Amino acid sequence: MTTEQVAVRVPSALLAEVDEMIARGRYPSRAAAVRAGLETLAELERRSAIDRALLEGYRRIPPTASEAQAAIASLRDAITEEPW
């Protein structure tokens, strides 16, 4: 994988929080923390795009009444099976 170096300015308070995460062992370095943040941001955007596509699909072809009832029943069953 090729990489590129990026220089950014970060508010001191945010950098202090990152440094605290490093001190607690959550990340080995500032660079690792920044990479993790960017990976998380990219993943959230991918999931958001999927959500938007699903919503658009349901707007174009809404579920029938029986499909909606089956979905609600399935959800209730799943909640009932939870061990909480």
N, C-alpha and C positions, 0 to 999 in steps of 0.2 A: 504494500500500500504506500503510495506516495503521500507526503505530508507537506504542508506549508506553514511557515511561521507567521503569526498574526500578532500585531501589537495593539493592545487596547488600554484605555484608561478606565480604571475602576474606582468608584467611590471608596474612600478610606474605610468607612464603616463596613462595607460589604467585604472588602479585602480582609479586614480583621475577623469577620465571621468565617471566611474561607480558611484563614490561618488557624483558627480555633479547631475547625474540622480536621485539618492536617495534624495538629497537636494531639487530637483525640484518636488519630490513626484511621480516620474515615477515608482519607486520600493520602497518597504518598508525597504529593507535591501540588503546588498551585496549578501547574500545567495539567495534571491528572484531574483535578477538580474542575478546571475549565472545560476539558474534553468531556467529562461526564455531564456537565451542564449542557453543553452543546448537543451531545447525543440525546439527552432527555428532551430538549427542545425540539429536535428533529423528529423524535418518536411521537411526541405529542401532536406535532403537525401532521404526521402520517395518519395517526388515529383520527384526528379531526377531519381529514379529507375523507376517510372511510365513513365516518359518521354522516358527513354531508351527503355522500353518495347514497347511503342507505335511506336517509330521509327523503332525498329526491325520488328514489325508487318508490317509496311508500306514497309519496304525493302523486306520482304518475299512476300507480296501480295500488290503490288503497286495499287493505285487507278486507275480506268479506266479514260479515258478522260472525259466522261460525269460526273463521280463522282467529278473529280477535278473542272470542270466548275461549278457544283452545289455548291461546297464548296466556291468557289470564289464569286459566286452570293450571297450566304447566308452571307458571310462576308461583302460584299458591302451593303447589306440591313441593317445589324446590325449597320454598321458605319453611314449610313444615318439616322437611327432612334435615334442616340445619340443626347442628347440635347445641345451639345456644338456647 
